[in-house]
Protein backbone atom coordinates (compact mmCIF):
# COMPACT_ATOMS: atom_id res chain seq x y z
CA UNK A 1 0.00 0.00 0.00
CA UNK A 2 0.93 3.64 -0.42
CA UNK A 3 0.13 5.44 2.87
CA UNK A 4 0.27 9.11 3.82
CA UNK A 5 0.14 10.16 7.47
CA UNK A 6 -0.92 13.76 8.05
CA UNK A 7 -0.46 15.53 11.40
CA UNK A 8 -0.21 19.33 11.69
CA UNK A 9 0.51 19.74 15.41
CA UNK A 10 3.40 21.76 16.81
CA UNK A 11 4.67 19.61 19.73
CA UNK A 12 5.66 16.05 20.47
CA UNK A 13 3.39 14.12 22.83
CA UNK A 14 1.18 11.02 22.53
CA UNK A 15 -0.36 11.74 19.10
CA UNK A 16 3.03 12.37 17.53
CA UNK A 17 4.55 9.29 19.16
CA UNK A 18 1.65 7.24 17.74
CA UNK A 19 2.48 8.47 14.21
CA UNK A 20 6.20 7.82 14.61
CA UNK A 21 5.68 4.30 15.99
CA UNK A 22 3.16 3.44 13.28
CA UNK A 23 5.45 4.71 10.53
CA UNK A 24 8.35 2.61 11.83
CA UNK A 25 6.19 -0.51 11.66
CA UNK A 26 4.41 0.20 8.37
CA UNK A 27 7.45 1.20 6.32
CA UNK A 28 8.79 -2.37 6.30
CA UNK A 29 6.01 -3.57 3.97
CA UNK A 30 4.50 -0.39 2.53
CA UNK A 31 5.46 2.90 0.92
CA UNK A 32 4.86 5.45 3.66
CA UNK A 33 4.99 9.27 3.60
CA UNK A 34 4.18 11.99 6.14
CA UNK A 35 2.90 15.55 5.80
CA UNK A 36 3.58 17.67 8.89
CA UNK A 37 3.82 21.29 10.02
CA UNK A 38 7.08 23.18 9.43
CA UNK A 39 6.77 24.33 13.03
CA UNK A 40 7.14 20.81 14.43
CA UNK A 41 10.90 20.41 14.29
CA UNK A 42 11.03 17.56 16.84
CA UNK A 43 8.64 15.38 14.84
CA UNK A 44 10.31 16.36 11.57
CA UNK A 45 13.74 15.31 12.86
CA UNK A 46 12.45 11.93 14.04
CA UNK A 47 10.30 11.14 10.98
CA UNK A 48 13.01 12.09 8.46
CA UNK A 49 15.13 9.24 9.82
CA UNK A 50 12.36 6.82 8.80
CA UNK A 51 10.49 8.03 5.69
CA UNK A 52 10.05 10.80 3.14
CA UNK A 53 8.50 13.74 5.00
CA UNK A 54 6.93 16.91 3.63
CA UNK A 55 6.81 20.08 5.73
CA UNK A 56 4.14 22.67 5.06
CA UNK A 57 3.45 26.14 6.43
CA UNK A 58 0.08 27.51 7.54
CA UNK A 59 -0.08 29.60 4.36
CA UNK A 60 -2.41 27.93 1.79
CA UNK A 61 -1.91 24.61 3.60
CA UNK A 62 -5.07 23.01 2.21
CA UNK A 63 -3.90 23.64 -1.34
CA UNK A 64 -0.40 22.26 -0.71
CA UNK A 65 -1.66 19.20 1.16
CA UNK A 66 -4.06 18.19 -1.59
CA UNK A 67 -1.45 18.93 -4.27
CA UNK A 68 0.97 16.53 -2.52
CA UNK A 69 -1.78 13.92 -2.28
CA UNK A 70 -2.34 14.09 -6.05
CA UNK A 71 1.40 13.64 -6.72
CA UNK A 72 1.83 10.72 -4.29
CA UNK A 73 -1.42 8.99 -5.34
CA UNK A 74 -1.96 7.07 -2.07
CA UNK A 75 -4.26 4.18 -1.24
CA UNK A 76 -4.71 5.38 2.35
CA UNK A 77 -4.56 8.82 3.94
CA UNK A 78 -4.32 8.49 7.72
CA UNK A 79 -5.08 11.75 9.54
CA UNK A 80 -4.27 12.63 13.13
CA UNK A 81 -6.01 15.43 15.09
CA UNK A 82 -8.75 17.72 13.79
CA UNK A 83 -6.66 20.19 11.82
CA UNK A 84 -5.42 17.46 9.49
CA UNK A 85 -8.78 15.98 8.51
CA UNK A 86 -10.31 19.42 7.91
CA UNK A 87 -7.81 20.05 5.12
CA UNK A 88 -8.33 16.84 3.10
CA UNK A 89 -10.58 16.63 0.06
CA UNK A 90 -12.65 13.47 -0.29
CA UNK A 91 -11.93 11.36 -3.40
CA UNK A 92 -12.80 7.93 -4.85
CA UNK A 93 -9.07 7.46 -5.53
CA UNK A 94 -8.17 6.87 -1.85
CA UNK A 95 -9.66 6.12 1.57
CA UNK A 96 -9.33 8.43 4.57
CA UNK A 97 -8.74 6.93 8.01
CA UNK A 98 -8.68 9.13 11.12
CA UNK A 99 -7.37 8.19 14.55
CA UNK A 100 -9.35 9.92 17.30
CA UNK A 101 -6.60 11.26 19.56
CA UNK A 102 -8.78 13.98 21.06
CA UNK A 103 -12.46 14.92 21.09
CA UNK A 104 -14.82 14.11 18.22
CA UNK A 105 -16.51 16.90 16.28
CA UNK A 106 -18.85 15.48 13.63
CA UNK A 107 -18.41 18.34 11.14
CA UNK A 108 -14.61 17.96 11.17
CA UNK A 109 -14.72 14.25 10.31
CA UNK A 110 -17.40 14.26 7.60
CA UNK A 111 -14.81 13.28 4.94
CA UNK A 112 -13.41 10.31 6.91
CA UNK A 113 -14.19 6.83 5.57
CA UNK A 114 -13.19 5.26 8.89
CA UNK A 115 -12.35 6.35 12.43
CA UNK A 116 -10.13 4.47 14.88
CA UNK A 117 -10.73 4.95 18.61
CA UNK A 118 -8.92 3.54 21.64
CA UNK A 119 -11.73 3.33 24.20
CA UNK A 120 -15.35 2.21 24.47
CA UNK A 121 -16.69 5.62 25.50
CA UNK A 122 -15.46 7.20 22.27
CA UNK A 123 -16.80 4.28 20.26
CA UNK A 124 -20.32 4.64 21.69
CA UNK A 125 -20.41 8.43 21.30
CA UNK A 126 -19.07 8.55 17.73
CA UNK A 127 -21.32 5.70 16.60
CA UNK A 128 -24.35 7.96 17.18
CA UNK A 129 -23.34 10.46 14.47
CA UNK A 130 -20.69 8.91 12.21
CA UNK A 131 -21.84 7.16 9.02
CA UNK A 132 -18.49 5.62 8.07
CA UNK A 133 -16.77 2.55 9.52
CA UNK A 134 -15.71 2.61 13.16
CA UNK A 135 -12.95 0.54 14.75
CA UNK A 136 -11.40 0.21 18.21
CA UNK A 137 -7.70 -0.48 18.58
CA UNK A 138 -5.63 -0.23 21.76
CA UNK A 139 -2.33 1.61 21.74
CA UNK A 140 0.99 -0.09 22.36
CA UNK A 141 4.27 -0.04 24.25
CA UNK A 142 7.34 0.80 22.20
CA UNK A 143 10.15 2.33 24.24
CA UNK A 144 13.87 2.67 23.41
CA UNK A 145 16.64 0.84 25.20
CA UNK A 146 18.11 2.38 28.35
CA UNK A 147 21.37 4.18 27.55
CA UNK A 148 22.18 6.04 30.78
CA UNK A 149 22.73 4.32 34.10
CA UNK A 150 20.47 5.14 37.03
CA UNK A 151 23.41 6.41 39.11
CA UNK A 152 24.60 8.79 36.37
CA UNK A 153 21.12 10.19 35.91
CA UNK A 154 20.65 10.71 39.65
CA UNK A 155 23.97 12.53 39.75
CA UNK A 156 22.96 14.72 36.79
CA UNK A 157 19.66 15.62 38.49
CA UNK A 158 21.35 16.10 41.90
CA UNK A 159 19.25 13.42 43.55
CA UNK A 160 20.69 11.42 46.43
CA UNK A 161 21.32 7.73 45.84
CA UNK A 162 19.16 7.09 48.95
CA UNK A 163 16.10 9.00 47.70
CA UNK A 164 12.87 7.21 46.82
CA UNK A 165 11.94 8.63 43.39
CA UNK A 166 8.40 9.30 42.21
CA UNK A 167 7.95 10.33 38.60
CA UNK A 168 5.50 11.29 35.89
CA UNK A 169 5.86 11.94 32.15
CA UNK A 170 3.55 14.01 29.94
CA UNK A 171 3.12 17.55 28.70
CA UNK A 172 2.88 20.32 31.28
CA UNK A 173 -0.82 20.95 30.76
CA UNK A 174 -3.82 21.11 33.10
CA UNK A 175 -4.92 17.77 31.59
CA UNK A 176 -2.00 15.87 33.13
CA UNK A 177 -2.55 16.89 36.75
CA UNK A 178 1.04 17.98 37.41
CA UNK A 179 -0.34 20.91 39.44
CA UNK A 180 -1.91 18.46 41.90
CA UNK A 181 1.34 16.48 42.22
CA UNK A 182 3.38 19.62 42.92
CA UNK A 183 0.92 20.77 45.59
CA UNK A 184 0.68 17.36 47.29
CA UNK A 185 4.45 16.84 47.45
CA UNK A 186 4.92 20.34 48.78
CA UNK A 187 2.38 19.59 51.52
CA UNK A 188 3.98 16.24 52.39
CA UNK A 189 7.58 17.53 52.32
CA UNK A 190 9.01 14.00 52.63
CA UNK A 191 12.70 13.54 53.50
CA UNK A 192 14.85 11.39 51.20
CA UNK A 193 12.25 11.64 48.45
CA UNK A 194 12.20 13.19 44.98
CA UNK A 195 9.48 13.98 42.45
CA UNK A 196 10.49 14.22 38.78
CA UNK A 197 8.07 15.70 36.21
CA UNK A 198 9.01 15.44 32.53
CA UNK A 199 7.52 16.84 29.33
CA UNK A 200 6.95 19.68 26.84
CA UNK A 201 5.79 23.09 28.06
CA UNK A 202 7.79 22.93 31.30
CA UNK A 203 9.19 26.49 31.35
CA UNK A 204 6.45 28.03 33.49
CA UNK A 205 6.79 25.26 36.07
CA UNK A 206 10.53 25.61 36.78
CA UNK A 207 9.75 28.30 39.38
CA UNK A 208 8.15 25.64 41.64
CA UNK A 209 11.58 24.07 42.21
CA UNK A 210 12.57 27.10 44.31
CA UNK A 211 10.00 26.24 46.97
CA UNK A 212 10.52 22.48 46.89
CA UNK A 213 14.05 21.15 46.98
CA UNK A 214 12.79 17.62 46.23
CA UNK A 215 11.13 18.63 42.93
CA UNK A 216 12.81 18.26 39.54
CA UNK A 217 11.20 19.82 36.44
CA UNK A 218 12.58 18.42 33.17
CA UNK A 219 11.63 19.29 29.57
CA UNK A 220 11.23 16.91 26.63
CA UNK A 221 13.74 14.03 26.78
CA UNK A 222 15.01 11.91 23.89
CA UNK A 223 14.88 8.63 25.80
CA UNK A 224 12.03 8.21 28.30
CA UNK A 225 13.28 4.73 29.21
CA UNK A 226 16.19 6.22 31.16
CA UNK A 227 13.73 8.02 33.42
CA UNK A 228 11.24 5.18 33.84
CA UNK A 229 14.25 3.12 34.93
CA UNK A 230 15.12 5.81 37.46
CA UNK A 231 11.63 6.00 38.99
CA UNK A 232 10.77 3.87 42.01
CA UNK A 233 7.04 4.61 41.50
CA UNK A 234 4.90 6.15 38.76
CA UNK A 235 2.21 8.80 39.22
CA UNK A 236 -0.28 9.33 36.37
CA UNK A 237 -2.94 11.82 37.45
CA UNK A 238 -4.54 12.82 34.13
CA UNK A 239 -7.88 14.57 34.39
CA UNK A 240 -8.79 13.05 31.01
CA UNK A 241 -7.15 10.92 28.31
CA UNK A 242 -8.24 9.09 25.18
CA UNK A 243 -5.80 6.36 26.23
CA UNK A 244 -2.60 7.29 28.09
CA UNK A 245 0.77 6.01 26.83
CA UNK A 246 2.75 6.83 29.96
CA UNK A 247 0.68 4.61 32.22
CA UNK A 248 1.34 1.45 30.21
CA UNK A 249 4.98 2.43 29.70
CA UNK A 250 5.30 2.75 33.47
CA UNK A 251 3.89 -0.78 33.78
CA UNK A 252 6.46 -2.05 31.28
CA UNK A 253 9.15 -0.78 33.64
CA UNK A 254 7.43 -2.68 36.47
CA UNK A 255 6.64 0.41 38.54
CA UNK A 256 4.17 0.44 41.41
CA UNK A 257 1.64 3.01 40.17
CA UNK A 258 -0.96 5.50 41.37
CA UNK A 259 -3.40 6.63 38.66
CA UNK A 260 -6.70 8.35 38.10
CA UNK A 261 -9.44 6.41 36.35
CA UNK A 262 -10.76 8.12 33.19
CA UNK A 263 -12.38 7.25 29.84
CA UNK A 264 -9.01 6.31 28.34
CA UNK A 265 -8.16 3.56 30.84
CA UNK A 266 -11.41 2.53 32.52
CA UNK A 267 -11.97 -0.30 29.97
CA UNK A 268 -8.91 -2.17 31.22
CA UNK A 269 -7.38 -0.59 34.34
CA UNK A 270 -9.18 -2.96 36.75
CA UNK A 271 -7.25 -5.89 35.25
CA UNK A 272 -4.09 -4.61 36.94
CA UNK A 273 -2.98 -4.25 40.55
CA UNK A 274 -2.64 -0.48 40.58
CA UNK A 275 -3.64 2.17 43.14
CA UNK A 276 -6.60 4.12 41.72
CA UNK A 277 -7.99 7.46 42.86
CA UNK A 278 -10.92 9.62 41.79
CA UNK A 279 -10.33 13.02 40.21
CA UNK A 280 -9.33 15.63 42.80
CA UNK A 281 -9.09 13.24 45.76
CA UNK A 282 -5.94 14.69 47.31
CA UNK A 283 -6.42 12.89 50.62
CA UNK A 284 -6.36 9.47 48.97
CA UNK A 285 -3.45 10.48 46.77
CA UNK A 286 -1.42 11.46 49.84
CA UNK A 287 -2.38 8.20 51.53
CA UNK A 288 -1.10 6.09 48.61
CA UNK A 289 2.07 8.17 48.18
CA UNK A 290 2.90 7.67 51.84
CA UNK A 291 2.16 3.96 51.56
CA UNK A 292 4.57 3.54 48.64
CA UNK A 293 7.19 5.76 50.27
CA UNK A 294 7.15 4.15 53.73
CA UNK A 295 7.00 0.54 52.52
CA UNK A 296 9.56 1.19 49.72
CA UNK A 297 7.40 -0.87 47.33
CA UNK A 298 9.37 -3.13 45.01
CA UNK A 299 8.93 -3.31 41.26
CA UNK A 300 6.39 -5.81 39.92
CA UNK A 301 5.48 -7.63 36.71
CA UNK A 302 2.32 -6.87 34.69
CA UNK A 303 0.80 -8.93 31.88
CA UNK A 304 0.89 -6.45 28.99
CA UNK A 305 0.04 -8.68 26.01
CA UNK A 306 -2.95 -6.51 25.13
CA UNK A 307 -0.57 -3.61 24.45
CA UNK A 308 1.78 -5.49 22.11
CA UNK A 309 3.40 -3.10 19.61
CA UNK A 310 3.49 -5.31 16.54
CA UNK A 311 0.06 -6.85 17.09
CA UNK A 312 -1.67 -3.49 17.54
CA UNK A 313 0.12 -1.85 14.62
CA UNK A 314 -0.88 -4.82 12.47
CA UNK A 315 -4.50 -4.33 13.52
CA UNK A 316 -4.38 -0.85 11.98
CA UNK A 317 -2.98 -2.23 8.72
CA UNK A 318 -5.86 -4.73 8.77
CA UNK A 319 -8.30 -1.83 9.12
CA UNK A 320 -6.82 -0.25 5.98
CA UNK A 321 -7.37 -3.47 4.05
CA UNK A 322 -10.98 -3.76 5.24
CA UNK A 323 -11.96 -0.30 4.03
CA UNK A 324 -10.11 -0.73 0.71
CA UNK A 325 -12.37 -3.66 -0.18
CA UNK A 326 -15.04 -2.27 -2.49
N, C-alpha and C positions, 0 to 999 in steps of 0.2 A: 504493500500500500504506500501511497504518497500522503503524508500527514503534515499538516501545519498546526502548530500550537500558537495561539495568540493570547498574550497577556500584556496589559498596558500599565501596570502598577509601577510605583517608584521605589519601593523598598524590597527587602528580602525577608519574608516570614514564611508561614505555612503554605500559602498558595504558590509561592515561587519555588519552594522546595519540592512541592508536588510536581510541578512542571519539569524541573530539573531531573528528578528521579525517574519520571515517566519517559523522558527523552532518552536517558541513559539505557533504559530497558528496551525501548522500541527501536532504537537506531540499529540494533543488531540484525533485525530482519526486515526493516522498512526504510524508506527514504523519508527522513524527518527534517522539518524546517521549523524555525520559530520567528515570530514577529513580535518585537517588544518595544518599549519606550526608550528613546535615547537617554532619558533621565535615569534609567535604572542601570547604573554602571556595574553594580555587584552581580546582578543576574546576567548581564551581557558578558562579563568576564568568565563566568562559570559555564554559560551555554556555548560560548565560542570554542571551548575546549572539546565540545561534544559534536556539534552540528553547525550547519550554515544558519546564521542568525541575521535578521534584518532589523535595523534600528530605525524607528520613525519618530518624527517630532509631532507636536500637537497641531501644527499648521497643516490643514487639508489632510488630516490623517485618514479619514474615511476613503478618500480618493486613492491615496497611496497604498492602503491595505488591500483594497479590492483590485488595484492594478497588479500588485504582487501575486495575489491569488490567481488572476488570469494567466500570468506568466508561469507560475509553478504548476498549475492544473492539478490540484490535489484530489484525492478520493475523500479524505476526511479533513475538516477544519475543526479543531478542538479549542474552544474558547474558555477563558478563565477570568472570572469577575465581570461585572456588568458592563464596564466600559468597552470591553472587547466585543461582546456579542452585539452591542448597539451599532457597531460600525461595519457589520458584515451583511452584504447583500445575499438574499436567498437565491439559489440556482439549482436546476436539475442536474448540473454537472458534478455536484459534490454534496455530501451530507455534513450538517453542522451538529456537533456534540458539545454540550456545555457542562462543565463540572460546577456544582453549586457550592462555592467556597463560603459565600456569605448569604444574605437574605434574598429571597425570591421576589422579583417584581414582574408580574405577568407581561406587561407591555415591553419590557426589555428583552424577554426571551421568546417573542412571537416568531422569530425566524429559526429557532432551534428545532432540529429534527428529533433530538434526544437530550435528556438531562440526566446527569449522574449525581446522586446524593450519597451522603455517608451516614445518615441516621433516619430512623423511622418517622420521626416528627416531620422532617422535611418532606419525606415521601408522601405522607398523608396530606399535608397542606398543598403541595404542588399538584398532586393528583386531581384536586378539585377544579383547577383552572387550566391545566396544561393539556393540549390535545395531541402532543407528540408522544414518543416512547419514553418511559421513565425507568431508571435502573438504580439499584442501591449497590454500592461497592465500598467496603471498608478501606481505610488508608493502611499504610504499611510502615515497617521499621527498616530504615536504610541509613545507618550511621557509619562514618569513617573509622578507620583504626586509630587507636590511641597513639599519639606520637610525642607526648610530653609526660614525664613521670609525675606522680602525685606530689612528691617532695619538692620538685622543681617549681611546680605550679603554686604550691603553698608558699614557697619562698618568694616567688614573683609577686604574689598578692599580699605578702606580709601577714600570713596567717600562721599561727603557732602549730607545730606538729601535733600538739595535744588537743587542739580544738575539735569539737564536734561540728561538722559543716552541714548546714541546711542550704539548699539551692533551688532556684527556679529559673527557667529559660523561656523567653517570649518577648514580644515587643513591649516597650514601656508605654502602655495604653491602659485606660480605665478598665477595659475588657479583662485584662490579665490579673487584676487584683493585687498588683505589687504595692499599691498604697496601703492595703490592709496588712500585708506582711511587714512593711516598714514600721507601721504603727505598733503592731503586736510585739515585734522584737524589741522596739524601743521601750515598751511597757515592761517586758519581761527582764531585759537587761541581764542576760545570763552570762556568767563567767565561763571562760574556756569554750566559747561558742561563736560561730560565724555564720552570717547569712550572705550568700552571693546571689545577686540578681543580674541576669545577662540578657541583652537584646538591643534591637534598634530603638532609637528615640530616647536614649538614656541621659542626654545632656542636662535636662532640667532636674534630674533626680540626684545628680552628683552631690548637690548641696546637703542632702540628708546624711552623708557620711560624716559631716562635721559634728553632728550631734549623736552619732552612734559609732563608736570605734570598732564595733563588731560587724558593721555593714560594709559590703564591697559592691559597688556599682560598676558593671562592665558592659561595654558596647557589643556590637556584633562580633562574633568570633568565627574563625575559619573552621575550627574543629570542635564541635560541641562534645564529642566523646571524651576529650580531655577533662572537661568540667563535670560531666556525669560521673566519671571515674573518681573525681575529687570529692563529690558530694557523699555524705553519710546518709542523708535523707532528702527526698524530693518533696517540694511543696507546689501544688498546681491549683491555684485559687481562682480560675477564670470565672467571670460572671456569666459568660456565655461562650459557646464554641459550636462550630458545625461538626467538629470531631475532636481535635486536640493531639497533635503530634507528640508534644513534649511528655505527656503523661505516659504514652506507651514506650517512648524512648527511655524514660526513667525506669520503667519496668524491665526493659532489656538489660539495663545496668544493675538490676537486682536491688533497687533502692526500696527501703520502707517508704511509704508515700502517704501524704495527706492531700486529699483533693475535694473540690466541690463537685456536686452532681448536677449536670446540665443536659440539654438536649443532645449534645454531641457524644456524651459517654453513657447516658442512662440505659441504652440498649444492652450494654455489656459489662458495665463497671461492677455489678454485683457478683460476677463470676470470679472476681479476684479479692484476695485478702488485703484490702486497702482501707485506711481510715477515711471516712466520708463525713463532710460537714455540709450544712445548708448555707445558702448565701447569707453573708453578714453575721454568722454566728461566731463572734470573736471569742466568746467564753469557751466554746468547744474546741476552737482552733488552738487556743492557749493550752487547754488540757492535753490535747494530743501532742503538741510540740514538747511540752514538759515530759510527757510519757516517753517519747522517743529519746529525748535528751538525757533523762535520768537513767533509763535502762540501757542506753547505748545500743539500740537495736542493731542487730546484725543484718547483713544483706541476705536476700531470699530469692528463690527461683519462681518465675511465673511461666505458665504455659501460654505462649504467644503465637501459636500456630495460625490463629485467625488473622494475624497481622503480617503474614508472610509477604515479603517484598515481591518476589517473582510471581507468586500465585495471584496476588491482587492486581499487579500490573497486567498480567495475562488476561484477567477478567475484563479489563478495559479494552484490550485488543479484541476480545470476543464480542464486546458490545458494538464495536465498529463493524465487525463482520455481520452482525445481526441486522443492523440498520442499512447496510449496503445491499442486502438481499431485496430485490424488487418484487 
